[in-house]
Protein backbone atom coordinates (compact mmCIF):
# COMPACT_ATOMS: atom_id res chain seq x y z
CA UNK A 1 0.00 0.00 0.00
CA UNK A 2 1.49 3.27 -1.07
CA UNK A 3 0.58 6.89 -0.42
CA UNK A 4 -0.37 7.38 -4.04
CA UNK A 5 -3.15 4.82 -3.83
CA UNK A 6 -4.55 5.34 -0.33
CA UNK A 7 -5.70 8.12 1.94
CA UNK A 8 -4.62 8.04 5.61
CA UNK A 9 -7.95 6.32 6.39
CA UNK A 10 -7.02 3.52 3.92
CA UNK A 11 -9.86 4.62 1.65
CA UNK A 12 -9.00 5.01 -2.00
CA UNK A 13 -10.10 7.43 -4.69
CA UNK A 14 -11.79 6.31 -7.90
CA UNK A 15 -9.35 8.61 -9.67
CA UNK A 16 -5.80 7.64 -8.68
CA UNK A 17 -4.63 11.22 -9.27
CA UNK A 18 -7.09 12.38 -6.58
CA UNK A 19 -8.71 14.99 -8.78
CA UNK A 20 -12.26 13.94 -7.96
CA UNK A 21 -11.99 13.23 -4.21
CA UNK A 22 -14.51 10.43 -4.61
CA UNK A 23 -14.02 7.74 -1.99
CA UNK A 24 -13.97 4.11 -3.03
CA UNK A 25 -14.54 1.57 -0.28
CA UNK A 26 -13.93 -1.52 -2.46
CA UNK A 27 -10.18 -1.56 -1.91
CA UNK A 28 -10.53 -0.92 1.80
CA UNK A 29 -12.88 -3.86 2.30
CA UNK A 30 -10.71 -6.08 0.11
CA UNK A 31 -7.56 -5.20 2.06
CA UNK A 32 -9.21 -5.91 5.42
CA UNK A 33 -10.71 -9.12 4.04
CA UNK A 34 -7.27 -10.30 2.93
CA UNK A 35 -5.79 -9.56 6.37
CA UNK A 36 -8.65 -11.38 8.13
CA UNK A 37 -8.33 -14.42 5.86
CA UNK A 38 -4.58 -14.58 6.52
CA UNK A 39 -5.29 -14.71 10.26
CA UNK A 40 -8.43 -16.87 10.31
CA UNK A 41 -9.87 -19.31 7.80
CA UNK A 42 -13.27 -20.80 8.48
CA UNK A 43 -15.76 -22.93 6.66
CA UNK A 44 -18.64 -25.14 7.72
CA UNK A 45 -17.46 -26.79 10.93
CA UNK A 46 -13.80 -25.81 10.45
CA UNK A 47 -11.57 -23.06 11.88
CA UNK A 48 -7.89 -22.65 11.07
CA UNK A 49 -5.97 -19.97 12.94
CA UNK A 50 -3.06 -18.22 11.22
CA UNK A 51 -3.38 -20.06 7.88
CA UNK A 52 -1.24 -17.51 6.00
CA UNK A 53 0.58 -15.47 8.61
CA UNK A 54 3.05 -13.06 6.97
CA UNK A 55 6.58 -14.05 7.99
CA UNK A 56 7.40 -10.64 9.49
CA UNK A 57 4.36 -10.65 11.83
CA UNK A 58 6.21 -12.37 14.70
CA UNK A 59 3.59 -11.41 17.28
CA UNK A 60 0.18 -9.84 17.31
CA UNK A 61 -3.47 -10.12 18.17
CA UNK A 62 -6.93 -9.53 16.79
CA UNK A 63 -10.32 -9.53 18.52
CA UNK A 64 -13.91 -10.08 17.52
CA UNK A 65 -13.83 -12.10 14.30
CA UNK A 66 -16.90 -14.15 13.44
CA UNK A 67 -16.14 -17.54 11.90
CA UNK A 68 -18.43 -19.25 9.40
CA UNK A 69 -18.96 -21.98 12.00
CA UNK A 70 -21.30 -19.97 14.27
CA UNK A 71 -18.31 -19.33 16.53
CA UNK A 72 -16.93 -15.95 17.54
CA UNK A 73 -13.17 -15.74 17.77
CA UNK A 74 -13.14 -13.38 20.72
CA UNK A 75 -9.38 -13.13 20.73
CA UNK A 76 -6.46 -14.52 18.75
CA UNK A 77 -2.91 -13.90 20.01
CA UNK A 78 0.37 -15.19 18.70
CA UNK A 79 4.02 -14.87 19.62
CA UNK A 80 6.23 -16.93 17.35
CA UNK A 81 9.39 -16.36 19.41
CA UNK A 82 7.58 -17.60 22.55
CA UNK A 83 6.12 -20.52 20.52
CA UNK A 84 2.53 -19.76 21.58
CA UNK A 85 -0.74 -19.27 19.67
CA UNK A 86 -3.81 -18.58 21.84
CA UNK A 87 -7.40 -18.45 20.66
CA UNK A 88 -10.58 -17.73 22.67
CA UNK A 89 -13.75 -19.10 21.10
CA UNK A 90 -17.44 -18.70 21.95
CA UNK A 91 -20.12 -20.60 20.08
CA UNK A 92 -23.52 -19.06 19.42
CA UNK A 93 -25.05 -22.53 18.99
CA UNK A 94 -25.35 -25.55 21.27
CA UNK A 95 -23.64 -28.83 20.38
CA UNK A 96 -21.51 -27.06 17.78
CA UNK A 97 -18.79 -29.45 16.59
CA UNK A 98 -15.67 -27.64 15.40
CA UNK A 99 -12.52 -28.86 13.69
CA UNK A 100 -9.80 -26.50 14.98
CA UNK A 101 -6.28 -26.33 13.57
CA UNK A 102 -3.34 -23.97 13.22
CA UNK A 103 -1.74 -23.00 9.93
CA UNK A 104 1.73 -23.86 11.18
CA UNK A 105 3.25 -26.91 12.85
CA UNK A 106 2.30 -27.36 16.51
CA UNK A 107 3.22 -29.99 19.05
CA UNK A 108 0.67 -29.58 21.84
CA UNK A 109 -2.74 -28.01 22.48
CA UNK A 110 -4.28 -27.14 25.82
CA UNK A 111 -7.93 -26.15 26.25
CA UNK A 112 -9.02 -24.58 29.51
CA UNK A 113 -5.97 -26.06 31.26
CA UNK A 114 -6.26 -29.62 29.92
CA UNK A 115 -4.05 -31.08 27.21
CA UNK A 116 -6.09 -32.26 24.24
CA UNK A 117 -5.49 -35.27 22.07
CA UNK A 118 -5.13 -34.18 18.47
CA UNK A 119 -6.39 -36.04 15.45
CA UNK A 120 -4.85 -36.34 12.00
CA UNK A 121 -6.23 -36.62 8.47
CA UNK A 122 -5.20 -35.64 4.93
CA UNK A 123 -5.40 -31.94 5.89
CA UNK A 124 -3.09 -32.39 8.88
CA UNK A 125 -3.36 -32.26 12.66
CA UNK A 126 -6.52 -30.87 14.25
CA UNK A 127 -8.61 -30.76 17.39
CA UNK A 128 -12.25 -31.76 17.59
CA UNK A 129 -14.24 -29.47 19.91
CA UNK A 130 -17.88 -29.82 20.90
CA UNK A 131 -19.01 -26.38 22.02
CA UNK A 132 -22.14 -25.13 23.75
CA UNK A 133 -23.61 -21.68 23.26
CA UNK A 134 -22.13 -18.92 25.39
CA UNK A 135 -19.30 -20.99 26.90
CA UNK A 136 -15.85 -19.54 26.27
CA UNK A 137 -13.07 -21.97 25.40
CA UNK A 138 -9.41 -20.92 25.35
CA UNK A 139 -7.07 -23.10 23.31
CA UNK A 140 -3.31 -22.64 23.50
CA UNK A 141 -1.17 -24.19 20.77
CA UNK A 142 2.50 -24.76 21.56
CA UNK A 143 4.75 -24.50 18.52
CA UNK A 144 7.83 -26.72 18.19
CA UNK A 145 11.35 -25.44 18.70
CA UNK A 146 13.07 -24.62 15.44
CA UNK A 147 16.65 -25.56 16.54
CA UNK A 148 18.22 -22.28 15.50
CA UNK A 149 16.21 -21.92 12.27
CA UNK A 150 14.06 -18.89 11.54
CA UNK A 151 10.31 -19.39 11.38
C-alpha positions as CSV (number, residue, x, y, z in Angstrom):
1,X,0.0,0.0,0.0
2,X,1.5,3.3,-1.1
3,X,0.6,6.9,-0.4
4,X,-0.4,7.4,-4.0
5,X,-3.1,4.8,-3.8
6,X,-4.5,5.3,-0.3
7,X,-5.7,8.1,1.9
8,X,-4.6,8.0,5.6
9,X,-7.9,6.3,6.4
10,X,-7.0,3.5,3.9
11,X,-9.9,4.6,1.7
12,X,-9.0,5.0,-2.0
13,X,-10.1,7.4,-4.7
14,X,-11.8,6.3,-7.9
15,X,-9.3,8.6,-9.7
16,X,-5.8,7.6,-8.7
17,X,-4.6,11.2,-9.3
18,X,-7.1,12.4,-6.6
19,X,-8.7,15.0,-8.8
20,X,-12.3,13.9,-8.0
21,X,-12.0,13.2,-4.2
22,X,-14.5,10.4,-4.6
23,X,-14.0,7.7,-2.0
24,X,-14.0,4.1,-3.0
25,X,-14.5,1.6,-0.3
26,X,-13.9,-1.5,-2.5
27,X,-10.2,-1.6,-1.9
28,X,-10.5,-0.9,1.8
29,X,-12.9,-3.9,2.3
30,X,-10.7,-6.1,0.1
31,X,-7.6,-5.2,2.1
32,X,-9.2,-5.9,5.4
33,X,-10.7,-9.1,4.0
34,X,-7.3,-10.3,2.9
35,X,-5.8,-9.6,6.4
36,X,-8.6,-11.4,8.1
37,X,-8.3,-14.4,5.9
38,X,-4.6,-14.6,6.5
39,X,-5.3,-14.7,10.3
40,X,-8.4,-16.9,10.3
41,X,-9.9,-19.3,7.8
42,X,-13.3,-20.8,8.5
43,X,-15.8,-22.9,6.7
44,X,-18.6,-25.1,7.7
45,X,-17.5,-26.8,10.9
46,X,-13.8,-25.8,10.4
47,X,-11.6,-23.1,11.9
48,X,-7.9,-22.7,11.1
49,X,-6.0,-20.0,12.9
50,X,-3.1,-18.2,11.2
51,X,-3.4,-20.1,7.9
52,X,-1.2,-17.5,6.0
53,X,0.6,-15.5,8.6
54,X,3.1,-13.1,7.0
55,X,6.6,-14.0,8.0
56,X,7.4,-10.6,9.5
57,X,4.4,-10.6,11.8
58,X,6.2,-12.4,14.7
59,X,3.6,-11.4,17.3
60,X,0.2,-9.8,17.3
61,X,-3.5,-10.1,18.2
62,X,-6.9,-9.5,16.8
63,X,-10.3,-9.5,18.5
64,X,-13.9,-10.1,17.5
65,X,-13.8,-12.1,14.3
66,X,-16.9,-14.2,13.4
67,X,-16.1,-17.5,11.9
68,X,-18.4,-19.2,9.4
69,X,-19.0,-22.0,12.0
70,X,-21.3,-20.0,14.3
71,X,-18.3,-19.3,16.5
72,X,-16.9,-16.0,17.5
73,X,-13.2,-15.7,17.8
74,X,-13.1,-13.4,20.7
75,X,-9.4,-13.1,20.7
76,X,-6.5,-14.5,18.7
77,X,-2.9,-13.9,20.0
78,X,0.4,-15.2,18.7
79,X,4.0,-14.9,19.6
80,X,6.2,-16.9,17.4
81,X,9.4,-16.4,19.4
82,X,7.6,-17.6,22.6
83,X,6.1,-20.5,20.5
84,X,2.5,-19.8,21.6
85,X,-0.7,-19.3,19.7
86,X,-3.8,-18.6,21.8
87,X,-7.4,-18.5,20.7
88,X,-10.6,-17.7,22.7
89,X,-13.7,-19.1,21.1
90,X,-17.4,-18.7,22.0
91,X,-20.1,-20.6,20.1
92,X,-23.5,-19.1,19.4
93,X,-25.1,-22.5,19.0
94,X,-25.3,-25.5,21.3
95,X,-23.6,-28.8,20.4
96,X,-21.5,-27.1,17.8
97,X,-18.8,-29.5,16.6
98,X,-15.7,-27.6,15.4
99,X,-12.5,-28.9,13.7
100,X,-9.8,-26.5,15.0
101,X,-6.3,-26.3,13.6
102,X,-3.3,-24.0,13.2
103,X,-1.7,-23.0,9.9
104,X,1.7,-23.9,11.2
105,X,3.3,-26.9,12.8
106,X,2.3,-27.4,16.5
107,X,3.2,-30.0,19.1
108,X,0.7,-29.6,21.8
109,X,-2.7,-28.0,22.5
110,X,-4.3,-27.1,25.8
111,X,-7.9,-26.1,26.2
112,X,-9.0,-24.6,29.5
113,X,-6.0,-26.1,31.3
114,X,-6.3,-29.6,29.9
115,X,-4.0,-31.1,27.2
116,X,-6.1,-32.3,24.2
117,X,-5.5,-35.3,22.1
118,X,-5.1,-34.2,18.5
119,X,-6.4,-36.0,15.5
120,X,-4.8,-36.3,12.0
121,X,-6.2,-36.6,8.5
122,X,-5.2,-35.6,4.9
123,X,-5.4,-31.9,5.9
124,X,-3.1,-32.4,8.9
125,X,-3.4,-32.3,12.7
126,X,-6.5,-30.9,14.2
127,X,-8.6,-30.8,17.4
128,X,-12.3,-31.8,17.6
129,X,-14.2,-29.5,19.9
130,X,-17.9,-29.8,20.9
131,X,-19.0,-26.4,22.0
132,X,-22.1,-25.1,23.7
133,X,-23.6,-21.7,23.3
134,X,-22.1,-18.9,25.4
135,X,-19.3,-21.0,26.9
136,X,-15.9,-19.5,26.3
137,X,-13.1,-22.0,25.4
138,X,-9.4,-20.9,25.3
139,X,-7.1,-23.1,23.3
140,X,-3.3,-22.6,23.5
141,X,-1.2,-24.2,20.8
142,X,2.5,-24.8,21.6
143,X,4.8,-24.5,18.5
144,X,7.8,-26.7,18.2
145,X,11.4,-25.4,18.7
146,X,13.1,-24.6,15.4
147,X,16.7,-25.6,16.5
148,X,18.2,-22.3,15.5
149,X,16.2,-21.9,12.3
150,X,14.1,-18.9,11.5
151,X,10.3,-19.4,11.4
